[in-house]
Amino acid sequence: MFRLATTLFSLISTTLMGTFIVVVLVMGYDTLVPILIASAVGFVAALPISWFIAKQIYENA
């Protein structure tokens, strides 16, 4: 399950980081610090999400 979670993490983290960065830029925060915070939040949020999805895939497969 760990291998699946890490593969999912690579996809989910880049998606969330990109989404959060776009949200921050649309809100008008176009300096370095808000962009870095948004990407860090996306990175950290992807950890439990990818683990949960991998767990659901293994339980339902």
PDB file of N, CA, C and O in Angstrom:
ATOM      1  N   MET A   1       0.820  -1.194   0.000  1.00  0.00           N
ATOM      2  CA  MET A   1       0.000   0.000   0.000  1.00  0.00           C
ATOM      3  C   MET A   1       0.864   1.258   0.000  1.00  0.00           C
ATOM      4  O   MET A   1       0.449   2.299  -0.510  1.00  0.00           O
ATOM      5  N   PHE A   2       2.062   1.164   0.570  1.00  0.00           N
ATOM      6  CA  PHE A   2       2.938   2.334   0.644  1.00  0.00           C
ATOM      7  C   PHE A   2       3.350   2.807  -0.752  1.00  0.00           C
ATOM      8  O   PHE A   2       3.406   4.009  -1.014  1.00  0.00           O
ATOM      9  N   ARG A   3       3.637   1.861  -1.640  1.00  0.00           N
ATOM     10  CA  ARG A   3       4.043   2.245  -3.000  1.00  0.00           C
ATOM     11  C   ARG A   3       2.914   2.963  -3.730  1.00  0.00           C
ATOM     12  O   ARG A   3       3.148   3.953  -4.424  1.00  0.00           O
ATOM     13  N   LEU A   4       1.697   2.467  -3.574  1.00  0.00           N
ATOM     14  CA  LEU A   4       0.550   3.119  -4.196  1.00  0.00           C
ATOM     15  C   LEU A   4       0.349   4.512  -3.611  1.00  0.00           C
ATOM     16  O   LEU A   4       0.067   5.460  -4.345  1.00  0.00           O
ATOM     17  N   ALA A   5       0.491   4.641  -2.300  1.00  0.00           N
ATOM     18  CA  ALA A   5       0.317   5.939  -1.643  1.00  0.00           C
ATOM     19  C   ALA A   5       1.364   6.938  -2.120  1.00  0.00           C
ATOM     20  O   ALA A   5       1.044   8.111  -2.317  1.00  0.00           O
ATOM     21  N   THR A   6       2.596   6.505  -2.308  1.00  0.00           N
ATOM     22  CA  THR A   6       3.625   7.436  -2.776  1.00  0.00           C
ATOM     23  C   THR A   6       3.391   7.840  -4.226  1.00  0.00           C
ATOM     24  O   THR A   6       3.640   8.985  -4.601  1.00  0.00           O
ATOM     25  N   THR A   7       2.915   6.906  -5.038  1.00  0.00           N
ATOM     26  CA  THR A   7       2.594   7.257  -6.419  1.00  0.00           C
ATOM     27  C   THR A   7       1.428   8.233  -6.471  1.00  0.00           C
ATOM     28  O   THR A   7       1.463   9.212  -7.216  1.00  0.00           O
ATOM     29  N   LEU A   8       0.404   7.964  -5.684  1.00  0.00           N
ATOM     30  CA  LEU A   8      -0.722   8.887  -5.620  1.00  0.00           C
ATOM     31  C   LEU A   8      -0.302  10.234  -5.060  1.00  0.00           C
ATOM     32  O   LEU A   8      -0.785  11.276  -5.504  1.00  0.00           O
ATOM     33  N   PHE A   9       0.598  10.213  -4.084  1.00  0.00           N
ATOM     34  CA  PHE A   9       1.062  11.470  -3.487  1.00  0.00           C
ATOM     35  C   PHE A   9       1.729  12.365  -4.520  1.00  0.00           C
ATOM     36  O   PHE A   9       1.534  13.580  -4.508  1.00  0.00           O
ATOM     37  N   SER A  10       2.516  11.771  -5.415  1.00  0.00           N
ATOM     38  CA  SER A  10       3.188  12.590  -6.422  1.00  0.00           C
ATOM     39  C   SER A  10       2.185  13.280  -7.343  1.00  0.00           C
ATOM     40  O   SER A  10       2.434  14.393  -7.807  1.00  0.00           O
ATOM     41  N   LEU A  11       1.074  12.640  -7.603  1.00  0.00           N
ATOM     42  CA  LEU A  11       0.049  13.247  -8.453  1.00  0.00           C
ATOM     43  C   LEU A  11      -0.825  14.235  -7.675  1.00  0.00           C
ATOM     44  O   LEU A  11      -1.107  15.336  -8.149  1.00  0.00           O
ATOM     45  N   ILE A  12      -1.242  13.831  -6.493  1.00  0.00           N
ATOM     46  CA  ILE A  12      -2.151  14.658  -5.705  1.00  0.00           C
ATOM     47  C   ILE A  12      -1.459  15.909  -5.192  1.00  0.00           C
ATOM     48  O   ILE A  12      -2.057  16.985  -5.182  1.00  0.00           O
ATOM     49  N   SER A  13      -0.209  15.785  -4.764  1.00  0.00           N
ATOM     50  CA  SER A  13       0.485  16.953  -4.207  1.00  0.00           C
ATOM     51  C   SER A  13       0.710  18.024  -5.270  1.00  0.00           C
ATOM     52  O   SER A  13       0.517  19.209  -4.999  1.00  0.00           O
ATOM     53  N   THR A  14       1.110  17.628  -6.466  1.00  0.00           N
ATOM     54  CA  THR A  14       1.321  18.641  -7.504  1.00  0.00           C
ATOM     55  C   THR A  14       0.005  19.308  -7.899  1.00  0.00           C
ATOM     56  O   THR A  14      -0.029  20.503  -8.193  1.00  0.00           O
ATOM     57  N   THR A  15      -1.075  18.530  -7.903  1.00  0.00           N
ATOM     58  CA  THR A  15      -2.381  19.104  -8.229  1.00  0.00           C
ATOM     59  C   THR A  15      -2.829  20.094  -7.161  1.00  0.00           C
ATOM     60  O   THR A  15      -3.267  21.199  -7.481  1.00  0.00           O
ATOM     61  N   LEU A  16      -2.722  19.704  -5.901  1.00  0.00           N
ATOM     62  CA  LEU A  16      -3.146  20.605  -4.822  1.00  0.00           C
ATOM     63  C   LEU A  16      -2.245  21.835  -4.732  1.00  0.00           C
ATOM     64  O   LEU A  16      -2.732  22.948  -4.534  1.00  0.00           O
ATOM     65  N   MET A  17      -0.946  21.642  -4.874  1.00  0.00           N
ATOM     66  CA  MET A  17      -0.034  22.782  -4.809  1.00  0.00           C
ATOM     67  C   MET A  17      -0.342  23.764  -5.925  1.00  0.00           C
ATOM     68  O   MET A  17      -0.389  24.972  -5.692  1.00  0.00           O
ATOM     69  N   GLY A  18      -0.549  23.267  -7.119  1.00  0.00           N
ATOM     70  CA  GLY A  18      -0.875  24.148  -8.243  1.00  0.00           C
ATOM     71  C   GLY A  18      -2.195  24.857  -8.055  1.00  0.00           C
ATOM     72  O   GLY A  18      -2.324  26.041  -8.367  1.00  0.00           O
ATOM     73  N   THR A  19      -3.180  24.131  -7.541  1.00  0.00           N
ATOM     74  CA  THR A  19      -4.484  24.746  -7.303  1.00  0.00           C
ATOM     75  C   THR A  19      -4.394  25.842  -6.257  1.00  0.00           C
ATOM     76  O   THR A  19      -4.950  26.925  -6.441  1.00  0.00           O
ATOM     77  N   PHE A  20      -3.697  25.570  -5.161  1.00  0.00           N
ATOM     78  CA  PHE A  20      -3.573  26.573  -4.111  1.00  0.00           C
ATOM     79  C   PHE A  20      -2.771  27.785  -4.576  1.00  0.00           C
ATOM     80  O   PHE A  20      -3.066  28.913  -4.181  1.00  0.00           O
ATOM     81  N   ILE A  21      -1.766  27.561  -5.406  1.00  0.00           N
ATOM     82  CA  ILE A  21      -0.999  28.688  -5.938  1.00  0.00           C
ATOM     83  C   ILE A  21      -1.868  29.546  -6.843  1.00  0.00           C
ATOM     84  O   ILE A  21      -1.795  30.774  -6.785  1.00  0.00           O
ATOM     85  N   VAL A  22      -2.683  28.923  -7.672  1.00  0.00           N
ATOM     86  CA  VAL A  22      -3.586  29.686  -8.538  1.00  0.00           C
ATOM     87  C   VAL A  22      -4.577  30.482  -7.706  1.00  0.00           C
ATOM     88  O   VAL A  22      -4.866  31.636  -8.020  1.00  0.00           O
ATOM     89  N   VAL A  23      -5.100  29.872  -6.644  1.00  0.00           N
ATOM     90  CA  VAL A  23      -6.044  30.578  -5.769  1.00  0.00           C
ATOM     91  C   VAL A  23      -5.380  31.794  -5.140  1.00  0.00           C
ATOM     92  O   VAL A  23      -5.974  32.871  -5.088  1.00  0.00           O
ATOM     93  N   VAL A  24      -4.158  31.628  -4.664  1.00  0.00           N
ATOM     94  CA  VAL A  24      -3.430  32.745  -4.039  1.00  0.00           C
ATOM     95  C   VAL A  24      -3.176  33.851  -5.053  1.00  0.00           C
ATOM     96  O   VAL A  24      -3.322  35.030  -4.731  1.00  0.00           O
ATOM     97  N   LEU A  25      -2.799  33.486  -6.265  1.00  0.00           N
ATOM     98  CA  LEU A  25      -2.542  34.498  -7.287  1.00  0.00           C
ATOM     99  C   LEU A  25      -3.818  35.218  -7.694  1.00  0.00           C
ATOM    100  O   LEU A  25      -3.791  36.426  -7.928  1.00  0.00           O
ATOM    101  N   VAL A  26      -4.927  34.508  -7.782  1.00  0.00           N
ATOM    102  CA  VAL A  26      -6.203  35.145  -8.129  1.00  0.00           C
ATOM    103  C   VAL A  26      -6.637  36.100  -7.026  1.00  0.00           C
ATOM    104  O   VAL A  26      -7.259  37.126  -7.302  1.00  0.00           O
ATOM    105  N   MET A  27      -6.312  35.770  -5.776  1.00  0.00           N
ATOM    106  CA  MET A  27      -6.654  36.655  -4.664  1.00  0.00           C
ATOM    107  C   MET A  27      -5.790  37.918  -4.636  1.00  0.00           C
ATOM    108  O   MET A  27      -6.069  38.843  -3.874  1.00  0.00           O
ATOM    109  N   GLY A  28      -4.755  37.956  -5.457  1.00  0.00           N
ATOM    110  CA  GLY A  28      -3.939  39.157  -5.548  1.00  0.00           C
ATOM    111  C   GLY A  28      -2.632  39.100  -4.787  1.00  0.00           C
ATOM    112  O   GLY A  28      -1.889  40.082  -4.777  1.00  0.00           O
ATOM    113  N   TYR A  29      -2.329  37.989  -4.156  1.00  0.00           N
ATOM    114  CA  TYR A  29      -1.076  37.853  -3.430  1.00  0.00           C
ATOM    115  C   TYR A  29      -0.020  37.308  -4.388  1.00  0.00           C
ATOM    116  O   TYR A  29       0.077  36.100  -4.607  1.00  0.00           O
ATOM    117  N   ASP A  30       0.760  38.212  -4.950  1.00  0.00           N
ATOM    118  CA  ASP A  30       1.704  37.795  -5.986  1.00  0.00           C
ATOM    119  C   ASP A  30       3.162  37.926  -5.553  1.00  0.00           C
ATOM    120  O   ASP A  30       4.049  38.083  -6.392  1.00  0.00           O
ATOM    121  N   THR A  31       3.408  37.860  -4.254  1.00  0.00           N
ATOM    122  CA  THR A  31       4.787  37.881  -3.782  1.00  0.00           C
ATOM    123  C   THR A  31       5.216  36.458  -3.414  1.00  0.00           C
ATOM    124  O   THR A  31       4.411  35.528  -3.456  1.00  0.00           O
ATOM    125  N   LEU A  32       6.471  36.305  -3.059  1.00  0.00           N
ATOM    126  CA  LEU A  32       7.034  34.978  -2.847  1.00  0.00           C
ATOM    127  C   LEU A  32       6.441  34.251  -1.642  1.00  0.00           C
ATOM    128  O   LEU A  32       6.139  33.062  -1.731  1.00  0.00           O
ATOM    129  N   VAL A  33       6.274  34.935  -0.535  1.00  0.00           N
ATOM    130  CA  VAL A  33       5.865  34.283   0.709  1.00  0.00           C
ATOM    131  C   VAL A  33       4.476  33.635   0.596  1.00  0.00           C
ATOM    132  O   VAL A  33       4.337  32.473   0.978  1.00  0.00           O
ATOM    133  N   PRO A  34       3.446  34.323   0.095  1.00  0.00           N
ATOM    134  CA  PRO A  34       2.145  33.644  -0.030  1.00  0.00           C
ATOM    135  C   PRO A  34       2.173  32.460  -0.996  1.00  0.00           C
ATOM    136  O   PRO A  34       1.472  31.470  -0.784  1.00  0.00           O
ATOM    137  N   ILE A  35       2.970  32.555  -2.040  1.00  0.00           N
ATOM    138  CA  ILE A  35       3.065  31.446  -2.989  1.00  0.00           C
ATOM    139  C   ILE A  35       3.734  30.243  -2.327  1.00  0.00           C
ATOM    140  O   ILE A  35       3.293  29.111  -2.523  1.00  0.00           O
ATOM    141  N   LEU A  36       4.779  30.468  -1.558  1.00  0.00           N
ATOM    142  CA  LEU A  36       5.441  29.374  -0.850  1.00  0.00           C
ATOM    143  C   LEU A  36       4.537  28.752   0.207  1.00  0.00           C
ATOM    144  O   LEU A  36       4.530  27.534   0.383  1.00  0.00           O
ATOM    145  N   ILE A  37       3.783  29.576   0.902  1.00  0.00           N
ATOM    146  CA  ILE A  37       2.853  29.055   1.910  1.00  0.00           C
ATOM    147  C   ILE A  37       1.778  28.210   1.245  1.00  0.00           C
ATOM    148  O   ILE A  37       1.430  27.142   1.747  1.00  0.00           O
ATOM    149  N   ALA A  38       1.252  28.678   0.122  1.00  0.00           N
ATOM    150  CA  ALA A  38       0.216  27.921  -0.588  1.00  0.00           C
ATOM    151  C   ALA A  38       0.750  26.574  -1.065  1.00  0.00           C
ATOM    152  O   ALA A  38       0.057  25.560  -0.973  1.00  0.00           O
ATOM    153  N   SER A  39       1.973  26.564  -1.572  1.00  0.00           N
ATOM    154  CA  SER A  39       2.525  25.291  -2.031  1.00  0.00           C
ATOM    155  C   SER A  39       2.811  24.357  -0.852  1.00  0.00           C
ATOM    156  O   SER A  39       2.635  23.145  -0.973  1.00  0.00           O
ATOM    157  N   ALA A  40       3.246  24.899   0.274  1.00  0.00           N
ATOM    158  CA  ALA A  40       3.487  24.072   1.462  1.00  0.00           C
ATOM    159  C   ALA A  40       2.181  23.490   1.998  1.00  0.00           C
ATOM    160  O   ALA A  40       2.141  22.335   2.421  1.00  0.00           O
ATOM    161  N   VAL A  41       1.125  24.282   1.981  1.00  0.00           N
ATOM    162  CA  VAL A  41      -0.176  23.783   2.439  1.00  0.00           C
ATOM    163  C   VAL A  41      -0.666  22.666   1.524  1.00  0.00           C
ATOM    164  O   VAL A  41      -1.207  21.668   2.002  1.00  0.00           O
ATOM    165  N   GLY A  42      -0.484  22.823   0.225  1.00  0.00           N
ATOM    166  CA  GLY A  42      -0.872  21.768  -0.709  1.00  0.00           C
ATOM    167  C   GLY A  42      -0.067  20.506  -0.515  1.00  0.00           C
ATOM    168  O   GLY A  42      -0.602  19.402  -0.612  1.00  0.00           O
ATOM    169  N   PHE A  43       1.222  20.660  -0.241  1.00  0.00           N
ATOM    170  CA  PHE A  43       2.093  19.509  -0.007  1.00  0.00           C
ATOM    171  C   PHE A  43       1.663  18.747   1.238  1.00  0.00           C
ATOM    172  O   PHE A  43       1.552  17.521   1.212  1.00  0.00           O
ATOM    173  N   VAL A  44       1.422  19.465   2.319  1.00  0.00           N
ATOM    174  CA  VAL A  44       1.053  18.824   3.584  1.00  0.00           C
ATOM    175  C   VAL A  44      -0.355  18.227   3.496  1.00  0.00           C
ATOM    176  O   VAL A  44      -0.601  17.151   4.040  1.00  0.00           O
ATOM    177  N   ALA A  45      -1.270  18.903   2.826  1.00  0.00           N
ATOM    178  CA  ALA A  45      -2.636  18.399   2.702  1.00  0.00           C
ATOM    179  C   ALA A  45      -2.689  17.130   1.863  1.00  0.00           C
ATOM    180  O   ALA A  45      -3.597  16.317   2.037  1.00  0.00           O
ATOM    181  N   ALA A  46      -1.742  16.947   0.964  1.00  0.00           N
ATOM    182  CA  ALA A  46      -1.738  15.770   0.098  1.00  0.00           C
ATOM    183  C   ALA A  46      -1.334  14.499   0.838  1.00  0.00           C
ATOM    184  O   ALA A  46      -1.663  13.403   0.383  1.00  0.00           O
ATOM    185  N   LEU A  47      -0.641  14.610   1.948  1.00  0.00           N
ATOM    186  CA  LEU A  47      -0.210  13.420   2.697  1.00  0.00           C
ATOM    187  C   LEU A  47      -1.386  12.570   3.182  1.00  0.00           C
ATOM    188  O   LEU A  47      -1.470  11.397   2.818  1.00  0.00           O
ATOM    189  N   PRO A  48      -2.286  13.113   3.982  1.00  0.00           N
ATOM    190  CA  PRO A  48      -3.396  12.260   4.440  1.00  0.00           C
ATOM    191  C   PRO A  48      -4.373  11.901   3.318  1.00  0.00           C
ATOM    192  O   PRO A  48      -4.985  10.833   3.346  1.00  0.00           O
ATOM    193  N   ILE A  49      -4.520  12.784   2.340  1.00  0.00           N
ATOM    194  CA  ILE A  49      -5.439  12.499   1.238  1.00  0.00           C
ATOM    195  C   ILE A  49      -4.953  11.308   0.427  1.00  0.00           C
ATOM    196  O   ILE A  49      -5.737  10.415   0.105  1.00  0.00           O
ATOM    197  N   SER A  50      -3.672  11.286   0.096  1.00  0.00           N
ATOM    198  CA  SER A  50      -3.146  10.179  -0.697  1.00  0.00           C
ATOM    199  C   SER A  50      -3.170   8.874   0.097  1.00  0.00           C
ATOM    200  O   SER A  50      -3.419   7.813  -0.476  1.00  0.00           O
ATOM    201  N   TRP A  51      -2.918   8.935   1.397  1.00  0.00           N
ATOM    202  CA  TRP A  51      -2.978   7.724   2.219  1.00  0.00           C
ATOM    203  C   TRP A  51      -4.411   7.197   2.288  1.00  0.00           C
ATOM    204  O   TRP A  51      -4.635   5.989   2.207  1.00  0.00           O
ATOM    205  N   PHE A  52      -5.373   8.094   2.436  1.00  0.00           N
ATOM    206  CA  PHE A  52      -6.774   7.694   2.495  1.00  0.00           C
ATOM    207  C   PHE A  52      -7.221   7.066   1.173  1.00  0.00           C
ATOM    208  O   PHE A  52      -7.902   6.041   1.180  1.00  0.00           O
ATOM    209  N   ILE A  53      -6.853   7.657   0.058  1.00  0.00           N
ATOM    210  CA  ILE A  53      -7.249   7.119  -1.242  1.00  0.00           C
ATOM    211  C   ILE A  53      -6.602   5.758  -1.481  1.00  0.00           C
ATOM    212  O   ILE A  53      -7.258   4.845  -1.981  1.00  0.00           O
ATOM    213  N   ALA A  54      -5.324   5.608  -1.130  1.00  0.00           N
ATOM    214  CA  ALA A  54      -4.655   4.315  -1.291  1.00  0.00           C
ATOM    215  C   ALA A  54      -5.319   3.258  -0.422  1.00  0.00           C
ATOM    216  O   ALA A  54      -5.486   2.115  -0.848  1.00  0.00           O
ATOM    217  N   LYS A  55      -5.696   3.631   0.783  1.00  0.00           N
ATOM    218  CA  LYS A  55      -6.367   2.697   1.683  1.00  0.00           C
ATOM    219  C   LYS A  55      -7.710   2.264   1.106  1.00  0.00           C
ATOM    220  O   LYS A  55      -8.063   1.086   1.162  1.00  0.00           O
ATOM    221  N   GLN A  56      -8.456   3.214   0.553  1.00  0.00           N
ATOM    222  CA  GLN A  56      -9.757   2.893  -0.043  1.00  0.00           C
ATOM    223  C   GLN A  56      -9.598   2.004  -1.263  1.00  0.00           C
ATOM    224  O   GLN A  56     -10.418   1.112  -1.481  1.00  0.00           O
ATOM    225  N   ILE A  57      -8.562   2.226  -2.066  1.00  0.00           N
ATOM    226  CA  ILE A  57      -8.331   1.388  -3.240  1.00  0.00           C
ATOM    227  C   ILE A  57      -8.020  -0.042  -2.817  1.00  0.00           C
ATOM    228  O   ILE A  57      -8.541  -0.987  -3.410  1.00  0.00           O
ATOM    229  N   TYR A  58      -7.180  -0.213  -1.801  1.00  0.00           N
ATOM    230  CA  TYR A  58      -6.839  -1.556  -1.344  1.00  0.00           C
ATOM    231  C   TYR A  58      -8.024  -2.275  -0.700  1.00  0.00           C
ATOM    232  O   TYR A  58      -8.172  -3.486  -0.858  1.00  0.00           O
ATOM    233  N   GLU A  59      -8.859  -1.544   0.017  1.00  0.00           N
ATOM    234  CA  GLU A  59      -9.998  -2.181   0.661  1.00  0.00           C
ATOM    235  C   GLU A  59     -11.076  -2.575  -0.336  1.00  0.00           C
ATOM    236  O   GLU A  59     -11.776  -3.566  -0.132  1.00  0.00           O
ATOM    237  N   ASN A  60     -11.217  -1.818  -1.401  1.00  0.00           N
ATOM    238  CA  ASN A  60     -12.289  -2.083  -2.354  1.00  0.00           C
ATOM    239  C   ASN A  60     -11.839  -2.899  -3.559  1.00  0.00           C
ATOM    240  O   ASN A  60     -12.658  -3.232  -4.416  1.00  0.00           O
ATOM    241  N   ALA A  61     -10.565  -3.222  -3.637  1.00  0.00           N
ATOM    242  CA  ALA A  61     -10.082  -3.965  -4.809  1.00  0.00           C
ATOM    243  C   ALA A  61     -10.184  -5.457  -4.619  1.00  0.00           C
ATOM    244  O   ALA A  61      -9.818  -6.220  -5.513  1.00  0.00           O
TER     245      ALA A  61
END
